[in-house]
């Protein structure tokens, strides 16, 4: 046998030799072969059918199975599953287990526990509410927040879509009038097709492709997605990071800008963020320390209306994805920290042309991880 991975080679060889050994002239007898490798100092006899030694906890097995077996009882059950087991002399709560060479799938004491349950009989295991072990999961906070946003968007009459997370390089950049600086998107080293070249850095390509494939339906089309995008991050061990975004797109004979704006206001209200405005009579009531406001892309990053005379004005770059003068950035101030979390507006006609869309499209995209 030959292979590029020695570990996998040894596993396959041990299993094949063990299985065919029952058909030899003297059953279960194997003649080893000595391999002499002076060039790499790895001379050895093969196959090595020595059982792999490990240990399992009696308390762990009993807690998972809901039983009260003694170490001897567990050893007897493991014998039925082709193990060699005996109570450990080191501790009464341990069992010394010898894993046969044919069981390369046994990696943890959880695998030994499963074989004990199989030998005992699943149908004989006591049935009870799983309160004795941590088998009841709780949702991650980011997933719980995503479900809340999904529920609110769906209740507002929008349909959820789930495009693929991979897209072509042009769809992620050129089709949205954006440039690739080489430090943003995660590229696939060997893409099989031109449609799956990068991991998306925005949810907009997937929404626009969904509208393109369904534009024969009646308008308006209102869709949204809550999912992850990915960015390069060389400071992390995996060199990339995910970011949970919420995005929505309106496709119809009118621009739908005010409808997308209304959806954004509804989501922000649900997330307990107060709207900040300098116009008299429109100032929202205090709802904690979270507040948001919107500003048109005009080359500057203005301070919130109540602080325009205090905070400095920072330069920002307008987004070429949107029609000039018809897009706004979403600013959020939470726990004393101000940041831009998203943008919404009417897409540029060149973007619509590249995605083969006839009618105007208004989109919204925002980062929701900041609300955790």
Buried (B, 14 or more C-beta within 10 A) or exposed (E): EEEEEEEEBBBBBBBEBBEEBEEEEEEEEBEEEEEEEEEEEEEEEBBEBEEEEBBBBBEBBBEBBBBEBEBEBBBEBBEEBEBBBEBBEEEEBBBBBBBBBBBBEBEEBEBBBBBBBEBBEEEEEEEEEEEEEEEEEEEEEBEEBBEBBBEBBEEBEBEEBEBEBBBBBBBBBBBBBBEBEEEBBBEEEEBEEEEBBBBBBBBBBBBBBBBBEEBEEEBEBBBBBBBBBBBBBEEEEEEBBBBBBBBBBBBBEEBBBEBBBEBBBBBBBBBEBBBBBEEEEEBBEEEEEBBBBBBBBEEEBBBBBBEEEEEEEEEBEBBBBBBBEBBBBBBBBBEEEBEBBBBBBBBBEBBBEBBEBEBBBBBBBBBBBBBE
